[in-house]
Amino acid sequence: MAKKTPGLNTGSMADISFLLLTFFLLTSSINTDQGIQRRLPPPLQENQEVPKINQRNVLRILVNMHDQLLVNGEVLSDVRQLRSITKEFIENPTNDPHRSEKQAKYIDDLGENAMVSKGVVSLQNDRGTSYAMYIAVQNQLTMAFNELRDEYSQQRFGKPYEKISENQKKGVQKIYPISISEAEPSNYGGKK
C-alpha cells in the first residue's frame, strides 16, 4: 500500500499575504501629484466692473512657444533673472516712476502703517510653451515674493519669515501679497 504524502496547510497563507501587503502599503510612500499652491481670486459678479489698474503697476511677462521670455517689452535670456526683476518691480525702493506705486496702509496684524505695493504681475503663456518653462517661471515668481517676505521679516522681527508667529505672517502677507494675474494662453508664437 502506498503512503499518502502529507499536504501543506495553506489556510493561513492567505492571511500572511494579506498582512504583508498591508504592511508594505502602510510603510511605503506613494508619490502624489502636487500642483502650484495659489489662491485664486473670487469670480467677478455679473454686473461687477473689472478694476482699473494703472499701467505703471503691471509687470507684463510673456512666454512664447519657443520658451523665450519677454518682460515689459525686453527679452530675457535667462529665466533666473525674473526673480530679481520681480522683486525690484514690487519693492521699488527708489520710487521709480516706471515701477509699481506704493501706498501707506494700516496693517491690523502688525499694528502699524506700512508701504504696500500696488504692483501686479501679469503672466501670459503661448499654448506651445513647455511645461518645464511654465513651472520655471512660476518658481521664480514665487521665490521673488517669498524673498521679499523673508527680507521684511528679518528686518522687522530679526527672524526669517518661517519663524515668526501666524499673526505676523498674515501681516507680512498683506504687505507682500502674491499678486499674479494669469491670462488665458494664446497663440502669439514668437520668433526664434
Residue frames relative to the residue before (quaternion, step in Angstrom):
aa qw qx qy qz dx dy dz
M 1.0000 0.0000 0.0000 0.0000 0.00 0.00 0.00
A 0.4118 -0.7273 0.4999 0.2268 3.56 -0.93 0.98
K 0.4485 -0.6831 0.5130 0.2629 3.47 -1.11 0.78
K 0.3767 -0.6900 0.5661 0.2481 3.54 -1.06 0.75
T 0.3494 -0.7177 0.5557 0.2323 3.53 -0.93 0.89
P 0.4751 -0.6803 0.4677 0.3046 3.54 -0.88 0.85
G 0.3904 -0.7202 0.5297 0.2198 3.60 -0.98 0.86
L 0.5017 -0.6326 0.4932 0.3238 3.54 -1.21 0.46
N 0.4047 -0.6898 0.5448 0.2521 3.49 -1.05 0.78
T 0.0408 -0.8387 0.5425 -0.0224 3.60 -0.21 1.26
G 0.3462 0.7687 -0.4790 0.2445 3.57 1.19 0.24
S 0.7467 0.3863 -0.2314 0.4895 3.59 0.95 -0.77
M 0.4440 0.6959 -0.4592 0.3283 3.63 1.25 -0.06
A 0.6418 0.5143 -0.3313 0.4624 3.59 0.98 -0.77
D 0.6369 0.5241 -0.3270 0.4613 3.57 1.01 -0.76
I 0.6617 0.5003 -0.3047 0.4680 3.59 0.93 -0.88
S 0.6387 0.5217 -0.3249 0.4630 3.59 0.98 -0.83
F 0.6552 0.5097 -0.3118 0.4622 3.55 0.94 -0.85
L 0.6559 0.5088 -0.3101 0.4634 3.59 0.95 -0.85
L 0.6536 0.5039 -0.3163 0.4679 3.60 0.97 -0.81
L 0.6433 0.5174 -0.3192 0.4653 3.56 0.95 -0.86
T 0.6524 0.5086 -0.3040 0.4725 3.58 0.94 -0.88
F 0.6388 0.5330 -0.3217 0.4521 3.58 0.96 -0.87
F 0.7033 0.4626 -0.2774 0.4630 3.60 0.82 -0.94
L 0.6345 0.5196 -0.3392 0.4607 3.59 1.04 -0.64
L 0.6941 0.4790 -0.2771 0.4605 3.56 0.99 -0.80
T 0.7500 0.4175 -0.2258 0.4606 3.59 0.98 -0.76
S 0.6585 0.4862 -0.3331 0.4681 3.59 1.12 -0.38
S 0.3819 -0.6987 0.5445 0.2635 3.56 -1.17 0.50
I 0.2427 -0.7544 0.5972 0.1236 3.48 -1.04 0.85
N 0.3842 -0.7276 0.5180 0.2337 3.55 -0.68 1.07
T 0.0978 -0.7804 0.6160 0.0445 3.51 -0.93 0.94
D 0.5306 -0.6100 0.4769 0.3449 3.54 -1.14 0.60
Q 0.1208 -0.7753 0.6165 0.0661 3.50 -1.05 0.82
G 0.2663 -0.7678 0.5634 0.1487 3.52 -1.01 0.76
I 0.6221 -0.4912 0.4314 0.4308 3.50 -1.32 -0.15
Q 0.3068 -0.7758 0.5221 0.1772 3.55 -0.66 1.08
R 0.2005 0.7535 -0.5919 0.2042 3.51 -0.47 1.27
R 0.3213 -0.7032 0.5929 0.2255 3.52 -1.05 0.70
L 0.3028 -0.7640 0.5454 0.1647 3.54 -0.68 1.10
P 0.5082 -0.6312 0.4717 0.3477 3.59 -1.06 0.64
P 0.5740 -0.5744 0.4305 0.3940 3.58 -1.14 0.47
P 0.5584 -0.6028 0.4343 0.3691 3.59 -1.09 0.57
L 0.5368 -0.6138 0.4702 0.3377 3.54 -1.18 0.62
Q 0.4785 -0.6310 0.5253 0.3114 3.54 -1.14 0.69
E 0.7002 -0.4962 0.3135 0.4066 3.58 -1.20 0.46
N 0.7986 0.2780 -0.1431 0.5143 3.60 0.83 -0.93
Q 0.4624 0.6825 -0.4422 0.3534 3.60 1.26 0.23
E 0.3765 -0.7298 0.5273 0.2181 3.56 -0.92 0.91
V 0.5077 -0.6120 0.5071 0.3324 3.54 -1.18 0.62
P 0.4637 -0.6947 0.4593 0.3023 3.60 -0.75 0.97
K 0.4135 -0.6950 0.5347 0.2450 3.56 -1.07 0.81
I 0.1017 -0.7861 0.6090 0.0290 3.55 -0.92 0.97
N 0.4689 -0.6617 0.5145 0.2784 3.53 -0.90 0.98
Q 0.5352 -0.6613 0.4208 0.3148 3.61 -0.84 0.97
R 0.5615 0.6021 -0.3780 0.4234 3.57 1.18 -0.52
N 0.7205 0.4685 -0.2321 0.4556 3.57 1.09 -0.75
V 0.6440 0.5091 -0.3259 0.4688 3.60 1.23 0.20
L 0.1674 -0.7402 0.6462 0.0808 3.55 -0.88 1.06
R 0.1691 -0.8213 0.5414 0.0607 3.58 -0.34 1.28
I 0.0283 -0.7814 0.6230 -0.0229 3.53 -0.80 1.09
L 0.0384 -0.7815 0.6226 -0.0128 3.55 -0.78 1.08
V 0.0984 -0.7635 0.6362 0.0516 3.57 -1.03 0.85
N 0.2369 -0.8067 0.5249 0.1322 3.58 -0.59 1.11
M 0.7336 -0.4446 0.2967 0.4197 3.56 -1.33 0.02
H 0.6663 0.4594 -0.3003 0.5047 3.58 1.28 -0.24
D 0.4962 -0.6875 0.3846 0.3650 3.57 1.35 0.33
Q 0.4148 0.6744 -0.4967 0.3556 3.56 1.05 0.74
L 0.3265 -0.7602 0.5400 0.1549 3.54 -1.04 0.89
L 0.0665 -0.7472 0.6603 0.0351 3.52 -1.10 0.81
V 0.0291 -0.8074 0.5885 -0.0315 3.58 -0.54 1.20
N 0.8234 -0.1483 0.0271 0.5471 3.57 -0.50 1.26
G 0.7659 -0.4024 0.1898 0.4643 3.55 0.89 0.97
E 0.6728 0.4554 -0.2981 0.5010 3.61 1.26 -0.06
V 0.4345 -0.6937 0.5148 0.2548 3.55 -1.00 0.89
L 0.2046 -0.7544 0.6126 0.1169 3.55 -0.98 0.92
S 0.3513 -0.7603 0.5082 0.2007 3.56 -0.82 0.96
D 0.7909 0.1856 -0.0811 0.5775 3.58 1.13 -0.61
V 0.4804 -0.6915 0.4619 0.2787 3.57 -0.79 1.04
R 0.5984 0.5889 -0.3644 0.4028 3.62 1.11 -0.53
Q 0.5643 0.5861 -0.3883 0.4327 3.61 1.21 -0.31
L 0.5428 0.6613 -0.3815 0.3499 3.56 1.19 -0.55
R 0.6121 0.5697 -0.3551 0.4180 3.60 1.02 -0.74
S 0.7160 0.4395 -0.2699 0.4706 3.60 0.74 -1.00
I 0.6161 0.5354 -0.3481 0.4610 3.61 1.04 -0.70
T 0.6639 0.5031 -0.3014 0.4640 3.59 0.93 -0.89
K 0.6470 0.5164 -0.3181 0.4622 3.58 0.93 -0.89
E 0.6684 0.5036 -0.2960 0.4604 3.57 0.88 -0.96
F 0.6511 0.5199 -0.3112 0.4570 3.58 1.01 -0.85
I 0.7091 0.4562 -0.2674 0.4665 3.60 0.80 -0.99
E 0.7229 0.4493 -0.2591 0.4565 3.58 0.81 -0.97
N 0.0158 0.8498 -0.5259 -0.0332 3.61 0.99 -0.87
P 0.0010 0.8606 -0.5091 0.0097 3.60 0.66 1.09
T 0.7204 0.4252 -0.2522 0.4865 3.63 1.11 -0.57
N 0.4038 -0.7309 0.4506 0.3158 3.59 1.32 0.09
D 0.1125 0.8146 -0.5457 0.1613 3.54 0.94 1.01
P 0.4382 -0.7255 0.4605 0.2637 3.65 -0.75 0.96
H 0.6498 0.4996 -0.3230 0.4732 3.61 1.26 -0.13
R 0.6635 0.4286 -0.3020 0.5337 3.57 1.30 0.10
S 0.7519 -0.4402 0.2503 0.4222 3.56 -1.30 0.19
E 0.4830 -0.6426 0.5224 0.2845 3.50 -1.23 0.69
K 0.2261 -0.7360 0.6162 0.1659 3.52 -1.32 0.35
Q 0.0970 -0.7743 0.6212 0.0713 3.50 -1.21 0.56
A 0.4770 -0.6470 0.5093 0.3074 3.55 -1.11 0.69
K 0.0384 0.7967 -0.5977 0.0807 3.53 -0.84 1.00
Y 0.3953 -0.7012 0.5378 0.2508 3.57 -1.00 0.82
I 0.1800 -0.7817 0.5933 0.0680 3.57 -0.77 1.10
D 0.3985 -0.7542 0.4760 0.2140 3.58 -0.36 1.29
D 0.6977 0.5051 -0.2870 0.4192 3.58 0.81 -1.02
L 0.7256 0.3770 -0.2362 0.5250 3.60 1.20 -0.45
G 0.3560 -0.7655 0.4695 0.2587 3.58 1.25 -0.35
E 0.6973 0.4095 -0.2759 0.5196 3.58 1.06 0.70
N 0.5140 -0.5832 0.5187 0.3559 3.52 -1.35 0.20
A 0.0082 -0.7829 0.6221 -0.0107 3.55 -1.10 0.74
M 0.4674 -0.6393 0.5281 0.3065 3.52 -1.24 0.49
V 0.0864 -0.8074 0.5835 -0.0094 3.55 -0.59 1.22
S 0.4343 -0.7123 0.4968 0.2393 3.54 -0.89 1.02
K 0.3308 -0.7147 0.5809 0.2059 3.55 -1.18 0.66
G 0.4126 0.7652 -0.4205 0.2596 3.57 1.34 0.03
V 0.0932 -0.7616 0.6407 0.0279 3.52 -1.17 0.82
V 0.2771 -0.7342 0.5961 0.1696 3.55 -0.97 0.88
S 0.1421 -0.7873 0.5980 0.0486 3.56 -0.69 1.15
L 0.0590 -0.8181 0.5714 -0.0272 3.56 -0.53 1.21
Q 0.0628 0.7794 -0.6214 0.0489 3.54 -0.90 0.96
N 0.1794 -0.7826 0.5931 0.0601 3.53 -0.92 1.03
D 0.4585 -0.6110 0.5611 0.3186 3.49 -1.35 0.36
R 0.5986 -0.5680 0.4093 0.3892 3.60 -1.12 0.48
G 0.6979 0.4676 -0.2672 0.4722 3.59 1.17 -0.50
T 0.3994 0.7117 -0.4857 0.3130 3.60 1.26 0.09
S 0.4597 -0.6851 0.4867 0.2871 3.57 -0.93 0.89
Y 0.5964 -0.5760 0.4265 0.3615 3.54 -1.19 0.59
A 0.6197 0.5569 -0.3390 0.4369 3.59 1.04 -0.81
M 0.6706 0.4819 -0.2977 0.4789 3.60 0.96 -0.82
Y 0.6150 0.5455 -0.3416 0.4555 3.58 1.00 -0.79
I 0.6814 0.4735 -0.2812 0.4821 3.58 0.90 -0.93
A 0.6280 0.5377 -0.3398 0.4484 3.61 0.99 -0.80
V 0.6540 0.4952 -0.3099 0.4807 3.60 0.97 -0.84
Q 0.6512 0.5093 -0.3159 0.4656 3.60 0.89 -0.89
N 0.6496 0.5207 -0.3182 0.4535 3.59 0.95 -0.85
Q 0.6635 0.5004 -0.3111 0.4610 3.60 0.91 -0.86
L 0.6510 0.5058 -0.3179 0.4683 3.59 0.97 -0.79
T 0.6600 0.5001 -0.3062 0.4696 3.58 0.93 -0.88
M 0.6456 0.5148 -0.3219 0.4632 3.59 0.98 -0.83
A 0.6171 0.5500 -0.3527 0.4385 3.60 1.00 -0.74
F 0.6945 0.4552 -0.2807 0.4813 3.59 0.83 -0.96
N 0.6419 0.5210 -0.3288 0.4566 3.61 0.98 -0.77
E 0.6549 0.5022 -0.3151 0.4687 3.59 0.99 -0.79
L 0.6202 0.5301 -0.3433 0.4653 3.60 1.01 -0.74
R 0.6601 0.5005 -0.3006 0.4726 3.57 0.95 -0.88
D 0.6691 0.5031 -0.3002 0.4573 3.56 0.94 -0.89
E 0.6494 0.5120 -0.3177 0.4640 3.59 0.96 -0.84
Y 0.6464 0.5047 -0.3243 0.4715 3.59 0.97 -0.81
S 0.6543 0.5176 -0.3109 0.4554 3.60 0.94 -0.89
Q 0.6440 0.5113 -0.3233 0.4683 3.57 0.97 -0.83
Q 0.6885 0.4866 -0.2795 0.4595 3.57 0.91 -0.94
R 0.7490 0.4257 -0.2186 0.4582 3.60 0.85 -0.99
F 0.8239 0.2350 -0.0872 0.5083 3.59 0.88 -0.98
G 0.4276 -0.7112 0.4577 0.3191 3.59 1.24 -0.27
K 0.6731 0.4209 -0.2858 0.5368 3.58 1.27 0.39
P 0.5428 -0.5822 0.4653 0.3871 3.59 -1.17 0.39
Y 0.6978 -0.4947 0.3329 0.3970 3.54 -1.25 0.53
E 0.6736 0.5196 -0.3036 0.4290 3.60 0.92 -0.84
K 0.7196 0.4578 -0.2473 0.4598 3.62 1.16 -0.49
I 0.5671 0.5896 -0.4053 0.4081 3.62 1.20 -0.01
S 0.6513 -0.5333 0.3670 0.3958 3.58 -1.25 0.33
E 0.6708 -0.5098 0.3607 0.4002 3.56 -1.27 0.36
N 0.6426 0.5082 -0.3303 0.4687 3.63 0.99 -0.77
Q 0.6460 0.5066 -0.3200 0.4729 3.56 0.99 -0.80
K 0.6222 0.5347 -0.3393 0.4602 3.60 1.03 -0.76
K 0.6392 0.5225 -0.3263 0.4603 3.59 0.96 -0.85
G 0.6537 0.5156 -0.3075 0.4607 3.57 1.00 -0.82
V 0.6613 0.4924 -0.3028 0.4781 3.58 0.94 -0.88
Q 0.6307 0.5288 -0.3295 0.4626 3.59 1.06 -0.72
K 0.6388 0.5067 -0.3320 0.4743 3.60 1.11 -0.56
I 0.6364 0.5058 -0.3283 0.4811 3.58 1.13 -0.59
Y 0.7927 0.1243 -0.0460 0.5950 3.58 1.01 -0.87
P 0.0081 0.8073 -0.5896 0.0232 3.61 0.32 1.18
I 0.4580 -0.6416 0.5252 0.3206 3.58 -1.10 0.63
S 0.0301 0.8170 -0.5693 0.0864 3.55 -0.15 1.34
I 0.1909 0.7654 -0.5757 0.2151 3.52 0.08 1.39
S 0.1409 -0.7767 0.6117 0.0520 3.53 -0.81 1.08
E 0.1238 -0.8001 0.5846 0.0521 3.57 -0.64 1.12
A 0.2632 -0.7578 0.5804 0.1396 3.52 -0.73 1.12
E 0.6241 -0.5280 0.4141 0.4004 3.53 -1.23 0.44
P 0.5427 -0.6255 0.4340 0.3547 3.63 -0.91 0.81
S 0.1925 -0.7869 0.5793 0.0902 3.53 -1.10 0.76
N 0.4420 -0.6597 0.5314 0.2951 3.56 -1.32 -0.11
Y 0.2355 0.8091 -0.5133 0.1624 3.58 0.88 0.87
G 0.3785 -0.7797 0.4458 0.2236 3.60 1.27 -0.09
G 0.0729 -0.7862 0.6102 0.0651 3.53 -0.77 -0.98
K 0.4167 -0.7133 0.5056 0.2486 3.55 -1.07 0.67
K 0.3612 -0.7335 0.5363 0.2094 3.47 -1.06 0.75
